[in-house]
Structure formats: structure tokens, C-alpha cells
Amino acid sequence: MRIKTSKTRHTIFSFGIIIALFISACSKFEEINTDPDASTKASRSLLATNIILGLTSSSNGKPFYASFLVSKYLAWAENSDGNQYNAFDRTGFTGYSSVINGNKMLSMTSETNRPAYEGLYLFNKAYNMFYLSMSLGDIPYSEAFQGESNILKPKYDSQKQVMIQVLDDLEKSYDAFNKGINLEGDPLFKGDSNKWRKIVRAFQLKVLIQLSNKSEDSDLKVKEKFKQYITADLMTSNTDNLQRVYSENAKEFYPIYKTRLNHNPYAMLSDLLVNKLKETGDYRLFYYGRPAASKIKQNLPSNSFDSFIGVDPSAKFDVILAAWGNGEFSGINDRYTQNPSGEPVVKIGYAEQQFILAEAVLRGWISGSASDYYKEGIKASMSFIASRTPDNPAYHYNRKITDDNINSVIASPTNQLNGNKEGDLEKIMVQKYLASFMNREWETYYDYRRTGYPKFPINPLTNQNSDNTKMPMRWKYPLGEYDNNSENITEAVQRQWNGVDDVNKLMWILQK
């Protein structure tokens, strides 16, 4: 899900008139099963490929950093970046063309193969509409995607209705994949329906945990569904992740590899990230960042925790700039910028699933040990990084993540859950935050606004939100909708917030 904050990055279209576009498959995924004798089948396969690539895509260059600036992993020294200082504006109806292409894919599918493609279509639809609603609030869903039926100005469903439809589509997707028919044109899992069931299941849990404020709603049945879903097809390791794997092919370089962006030296690790890793002797610090130049000049070893400095991302820009000029900061690790394949960008992952399960136990939704799930999440994150990083001293400063370091971090007194529900929730969310650096993109922000954790620094002197004491809670609707679907969007904004479309308004999912 790509979201604009301070700058417009997407052309905005009305739901009724957007044009479905094909995106040519990336060269990374050349070995795709197609039938050269059946053009209909090949087209269906190509559509499936592009839908899956869309699900795992990320912005390249500076826009890739946007969510990590909003979520206070980083500061930026090139200029006063609006993402860093919470300047939210409008976003677009992204993902809509992908759903339309899914409709085209289904129209080309025979009854024999249909279940696999229905599974992908319904998952892709639910995925895109979930994140669109998470960024805005109420959106068109029940009347969306029906331009060919002359519904050019679809009504807006309430966010509750959207979430009910998302969960319903995901159940249908799971059932479709459960019929065991494999996809053609799948560049990630070679069409394995078992893998796709796990992806759907993990995403169902993700949607439900975002509904934690609505766990008593009798229509949603959040707790009942959560208990049902954990009985089968959970992810069991990092090999189950929905992720994009990059390569040394020029078309498949990592999003911020040096040829995609030459401004990487302006990225500065935040003190929130650095200090949390230092607290427990967590070697992920040596994989995420670089030692500060000022510390190296003082002859501190590059593999010392003391050589790493975080900056306050809410500080005035002249303070940020001074720290950058003096080398009093840790930049981003070379493995992201000098290694063309970087690391996989995870969209739905095993570590994340374990933290969600830990939170569910903490909330009393399911039985089990919150501590065990939580610690497995930490282990999965650290193992993922270690296994995906070439053995180059520039990428870990000879502080390799080993089983001993993983066990040490897990055993750290600071990381122990102790039965205090609020304190334990904070610890779970902090570790989920640390595991999400350069991954999961906007998920950390969504977790923050739902739980308040981790505690982002907010400086009224630099906060560009209209309420300078708070983080923004959403983006505003696109102007294109006011031009093309004014009656319905006006009704939706009136229904939600008495006619005020503002970034500080709480959408239904956040209201307690």
C-alpha cells in the first residue's frame, strides 16, 4: 500500500472511471508457467503475475523511506522532510486497478482452474480495500468495481461494513485455496495453494488485531473468529513470508540501492530505534546502521555499541543538520544501499504473526503463553536478518547474530513479560517495531495509532500537524472524489465527522 503524506505521488481517479492497466512482469520472475498454445490462459497467467507483484511491491528511492520517517525509525538531513514532521495531506484510491485486473483474470478462467484464481482475486481485493480504509475511513466497497454496470458514482460503505466485507472475502479466499488447485503465473510460491492458505490466514489475524477496539462488536465476532483461525494453517517459519526478494538484476535492485537513490547518506537512525536495541545488547543494531563517524574519529571500535548514535527525529531541523554535519549520527547500513539485493521486503510475515498471537493471548482472546509467542517473534526477526545478510564485515561489523546473541536478547530482563497487561503490551509492540525496520512499511504507524506504542517523540515546536501535540490519525480524501463523486463523499464525511475531512479525526476502527 503506497500512501502519500506531504507530497502528492499518485494520480487520483474516481472509483467509477479508473482504467485497468497492465504492468509488465519484472525480469526477476522469468520462469512463469504459461501455455503458449492458449492465449486466454497466458493472459490470465500474466494478470495473476502482475497482481502478485503488486501485492509485494514497494516504492523505489526516497519514497521508500516515507513510512520509516513517519514511524520515527529515521531522521532526514537533506531538508525538513514532511514525513518526519507529521505533515499529512491527501491520499489516493490506490489498489483499485489491481482489483479490476482481478475481475479480468476471473473472466478468462475456466471452471476447472477457477478456485485458485478466485482465491487470489478475493485476497487481493480484501488486502487492497483493507489498507485503503485504514488510511481514510469509510470507502466504496459494495458498489465499487462496477463501472461496466454503469455504477460510476459508488456509495461509501461505513468502515464497519468494509471490515465485515474484508473478513468475508478473506474467508471465501481461504476456502477457495483450500480446494488445492494451484495457480499458474505465481512468481512467489510456484502456485502452491498450501502457502497461499497460510498467507490468507496470517492476514486474517492481522485484520482482526487491528479491530482490537471493536472486539466486543457482535457483528464482527473478532474474538470468535480469531480462535477459529488459529486452529489451522498458521505460518511456521520465515519461509512462509509474503515478501519481495530482490536481486542483482538491474530491474530488481533493492528499493534504495545506490543506483536508485544517491541521497541515502542523509538517512539517520533515530534514538528511539538505537536506544531500544542498545538496552538489550541486540546485534540487530549492527545490521541496521553504521557507527557514527565522530565516534570512529575518537578511535572507538566500529563494533562497539558506544559507536552508534541515534538522533531525535522530532528535533528542530537545524539540530538535525548540525548532527549530520558533525558526523554525530549513525547512518543506514551499507547492506541496504551497497548490496543490490538488500534484503526481502516483508508484507506479511512469520515474526509479525507471532507478535499478533502474543497480543491476542494478552487480551484474553486465545489461550497459550504470550511470552512464548513474543519470544518466538524476536527469534524469527533476528534469524531472518542473519540468514538474509551476506557475511561481509561492512554489513554486521563482526557482531554476527548467532544463536547465543538471540538467546541473550530473549533472556534480557528488559524483554521479559511480567503480567502487567499494559506494560506487556508495550514490550510486545516495541519488539514488533524493532522487527519491522525497513519492513512492513506503514504497519508500525497503524499499530502506534491503535495502541500508543512505541511512544513516538512529539515536539510541538517542530510538529507540522495542525494539532502540534499529536500524531495525525489519517489522511484526507482525494480531491478527485469531491470532483467526481461529490454527493457520496460528502455524505460519508458528514456521517463520520460532521462534514470535517481532517487528518486528526478518528475513524471508526480507532474509536473506543
N, C-alpha and C positions, 0 to 999 in steps of 0.2 A: 504494500500500500504506500503510494507516494503522496505526501501531503505538503502543501505549501505553508510557509509561515510568513516571513516578512516579505517575500518576493513571489510574484506570480510565475509559476513554472509550467502550467498546463493550460492549453486552450480549453475553454469551458463550453460545453454543449448541453442543450436541454436533453432530458431523458428521451423525449419522443423523437428527436431528429438526428441523434448521433449516428455516424456512419461506421459500419463494421470494417475494420482494417485487418489485413493480414500482415504479420511480421515474419520475415524470412527466418528460418531456423538458423541458430548460431552454429558455426563450424565445429564447435566442441562436440556437438551431438550429430555426427555424420551417420552413425550406424543405426538407422531407424528402419524398422520393418515396414516395407511397403510392397504392394502388389503392382508391378509395372504394367500388368495386363488389365488392371481395373482402375480407371481414372477416378471414379467415385470413391473407391476405397482409399486411394492415395490422398485425395483431398481431405477426407475425413481424418486420416492419419496425420496429415500436416496440421490441421486445425487442432488436433489433440496435442501435438508437439508444442504449438505456439501457446496454447492455454497453459500447459505445464510450465513452459519457460516464463510466462507472465507471472505465474504464482510464485516463482522463485527469483524474480528479477529485483534489482536494486538500481538506484540512480548511480551514475558514474561521476567522478570528480568531486568538486566541492559539495554539491547537493547531498552526496552520501553522508557527509558529516552532520547534516541538519538535525537529525533526531538525537545525535550524541551531544550536540551543543545544547539543545533544549533540555535534555536529561542530565546535564551538568557532569558529564564524563570529561568534557574538554572545555577549554577556552580557546579563543582565536585572536591572534595578534596582528593580522593583516589590516583589519578595520574593526569598527564597532559592529559586530555581527548581530542582526536582529534575533536570530535563533537563540544565541547565548543570553540575550537580554529580554527574551519573552515577548517579542513583538509579533503577535499572531494577527492574521488578517483573514483572508478568504481561502477556501479550498475548492477544488472542482469535483465533479462526479466521476472519479476515476474508476476503472474496472468495468464500466458499462459495455464497452466494445468487446471485451473478452467474453461477457455473458452472451452477447448477440452471436459471437462466433461459435459459442457452445450450442446455440439453437441450430445454427447451420450444420454443425457437426452431427447433431442428432438426426437432422433431416436426411443425411447421407448414410445413415446406419441401418443395416438390416436387423431383423428381429433376432437373429442368431447371436449377433455381437452386441446388441443394444445394451444389456445390463452394465457392461464395463464403461461404456460411454455415458450412460445415464449417471453412473456413479461419479464420473469426473465432472460432468455438467453441473450436477446438483451441488457437489462440493465447491466447485469454482464459484458458482452463484452465491452460495451461502458465505463463503470466505470474503468475497469482494463486498457484498452488501453489509456484512457484519462490520467490516472496517470503515466503510463509508458512514454507517450510522454511528460508529464510535467517534468519528471525527466531527459529526454535525448534530446528530439527534434524530428527529423524525426524517424519513426519506420515502420516496416512492418505492414500493416493492410489489404489492399485489397487482398494480396496473402498469408496472414498468415492463420494458422489453416488448411492448405490443404496438410498436409503430406501424407494422404491417396490417394490424387490425384497426388502424386509424385512431388509436389512442395516443394522441400527440401531446396531451397535457395531463399526465397521470396525477392522481391524487396522492397525497402524502399519508403514509401509514404512521401511526404512533410508534415510538421506539419499542414499546412493549409488543405491539403487533409484529414489528420487524423481527424482534428476537424470537418470538414464537415461530415465525416462518423460517428463520435461520435454523432453529433447532429441528423443525420438521423436515426441512430439506436435507439436513445432515443425517437424520435417521434414515431417510429414503436412500441417501447416498451409501450409507453403510450397508443397508440391505441389498442394494444393487451390487456392490463389490463382493458381498457375501455369497453371491451366486457363482463365484470362482471363474468368471470369464476374464481373460487377460486383455489389457489394452494393447493396441498397436500404436506406434508413434510415441512411446513413453521413453524419454531420454534419461529419466532418473532411476526407475525401478524395473525397466525392461517389461513393463506391463503387469508386474506381479500384483495380483489383487490382494494377496495377504498383506503386503506392505501398505497398500492404499487403505485397507481397513484400519490399520494402526494409525495412519495419518488422520483419518476421519475421527477416530476415537480420541486421539490426543487433542484435536481441535475442539471436539465437543466439550472436553474438560476445560479447555481454555475459555470457551464462551461462558460456561456455567460459573467459573470462578469470577469472571468479570460481572456476573449477576449477583455477587455476594450480598449486595444491599437489598436484593429482592428475593432472598432465599425463602421467605415465608409466603410468597405470592402463590395462591392456589392454582392459578392458570399455568404458571411456568413450571412448577414442580421441580425446582432446582435441586434440592437435596435428594429427592427420589430418583431423578434421572442420573445424578452423579453416582449414587450407589449402584444403579443398574449398569452404567457404562464401565465401571472398573472391573466387572466380572470377566471380561474377555477382550483380547486384542490390544492390550496396553503395549507401548513401546518397551523394549527390554534392553536396549543399548543405543549408543550413538549411531550405530549403523542404520537405525530406523529413521533418522532425522530427515525432514523435508528441508533440503538445503541446495544451494547452488555451489558447485565445485568449479573453481576457476583453474586456468591452465597457462602454459607458456605460449599458447596460440594468441596472436595479436588481437584477435576479435574476442578473446575470452580472458583478457587480463583482469586481475582483481580491480574493483571499482576505484581505488585510489593509488594504484601502481603509478610510478613516477611519470610514465608517458601519458597517463590520463590526467594528471594534475601535478603541476610543478610548484604548487603553493603549500605542499604538505609540511614544510618546516614551520609554518605558522600555527600548527596544531600543538596545544599544550595540555598535558594531563592535569585534571583538577585535583585539588587537595582532598575532596570527598573520596575519589577513587583511590588515590595514592595512600592516604592515611588508613583507610579501611584494610588495604592489603598489608600495610606495614604492621598493623596491630597484631596480626596472627602469623607473621613470617611467611606470608603467602608468596610463593615464587611466581605466581602469575604476573606480579609486578614487573619482573624482568622480561616477560614476553609481551607485555602491553606497552611498555615505554622504554625510554633511553635514559641513561644517567645525565644529570644536569652538567652542562659544560663548565659552569662555575665550580662545581664540586671536583670535576676532573682536574681543573687548573690548581686546585688545592691538594692534588695528589691523593685524593680518596680513590680507592679501587672502584672500578666500574661495577663490580658485583656486590657492592655494599648497599644495604638498604638506605644508608645515610646519603648515598649519592643521588637519590631520587627525590625530587621536589615537585609537589603539586601546587597549583595556583588557585586562588579563589575565583571561580568563573563569574561571580557576581560583582567583583571589584570594578572600580572605575577603569575605563579603557586606558587612561594614561598610566595607571598602575600595572595593568597587564602588559602594556607596551614596554615599560621600563624593565619588568622582569624578563621579557623576551630579549631585549637589547643587552641585558647583563648576563644572559645565559642562566638565569636563576629559575629554571623550569625543566621538567622532563618532557621531551617531545615524544611523538608516537614511534613505536618500534619499527626498525627497518624491515621487519618481515612483512609488514603491510605495504610498504612503499618501494622496496627494492627487490622483493620476491614477486615475480609476475603472477604467481598463482595465489599469493596471500594465504588466506585460509577460507574454508567454506563459509558462506553466509547462511546461517540457520534461520528458517522461518518458523518451523515447528520442531521442537527438539526434545530429546530424552531428558536432559538435565532440567529443562523447564517443566516437563511433566512431573518430575519428582518433587519439585518445589510446590507445584499446584496440589499434589497429593498431600504433602506436608501441611499446607494451609487448610485443606479440607478436613484433615484429622483435627487440627487445632480448632476449627469451627464446629466440630461435632457432627459433620456430615457423614463421615465414614469412621469405621474402627481402624485400629492399627497404631503404629508408632510414628508420630510426627517427626521425631528425632531421626529415625531410620531413613525415612524418605528424604528428609532435609540433608542428611549426611551423604546419601547416595547422589543427590543433586550436586553437591560440592565435588564429590569424586568424579562424577561424569563430566563436569565442566573442566576440571583440571586435566583429566585424561584426554579429553577432546583436544585441548590446546597442545599437550605434549605430543600426541600422535600426529598432529597436523602441522608440526613445525620442523623444518629441516634442521639437522644438527650442525648449526652454524653459530659460533660464539656471538656474532652480531645480533642473533635472534633470541638469545637467552642469557648471555653474559656468563656462561658456565654455571648458572644456577638452574640446572635442569630439573624440571618437575619429575620426581620419582615417586615410587610408592611410599617411601619414607616421608617425603615432604607432604604428600597428600594426607597421609595418616597424621602427621604432625598438625596440619591445618585443621583437620576434622576434630582432633583431640584438644585443640586450643580452648582454654577456659572461656575465652571471649565468644567462642562459637557454640557453646552449649545451650540448648533449650532447657529452661528451668521450671516450667509450669506456670509462669506468669504469661497469660494469654497475649496481652498487648506487647510485652517485651519480646515474646517468642515470635509474634507476627513480624515485628521489626527486624529480627535477626533473619527470618526466612526471606523477607523482601530485600534485605541488604545483600544476602548471598545470591539471590536471584539477579540482583543488579550487577554484582561483580561478574557473574557468569555471562552477562549479556553484553559485555563490552564489544563493540563493533559487530554485534549480532542482535537479532530480534528487533532492531531498529525502534519503532515507536512503542513497543510493548512496555518498556520501562516507564515511559510517561503515563501510559494508561494505568499501570499499576500504582504509580505515585498518586494520581488524582483520585483513585479509588480508596487507597489505604493511608496516604500521607507519608509513605516510606519508599525509599530512604528520604530523609529530610533534606530537601534541596535548599541551598542558600538563596535567600531572597533579600535583596538590598534595595530599599525604597529610593536610594539615590541613583540607581542605575536601571531599575526595572522599567521597561518600556510598556508594560501592561497599563491600561487605563486606570486600574486599581493597583498602585505600585506596592501594595503589601501582599499580593497574591500571585500565584501562577495562573495563567489563563486556563480555562476548563474546556474549551472547544474552539473550533474555527467557525467563521461566519459562512453563510450560504453563498454560492457563486452568483455574481450579478446576472449571468445569463439566465438563471431561473426566474429572476424578477422581470426580465425582459420577455421570456417565452412562456412562462407558466405562472404568471403573477397571481392569479386567483388562488391556486392551490398552495403556493409557498407562503402567501400572505396569511392564509387560514392556518397553516402549520405553525408559523411563528407566533401568531396570535394565541393559538391553543397552548403552546409551550410556555411562552414568556410574555404574554400580554402585548405582543407586537414588537418586542425589542430583540433584534438579532445581534447579540453581543457575545464577545469571547468569554465573558465572566459568568454567563448564565449556566446553571446546572441542568444538564439533560436528565431525562427520566432515570437512566441507569445509575446515576450518581446520587439521586435523591434518596434520603433515608426516611 
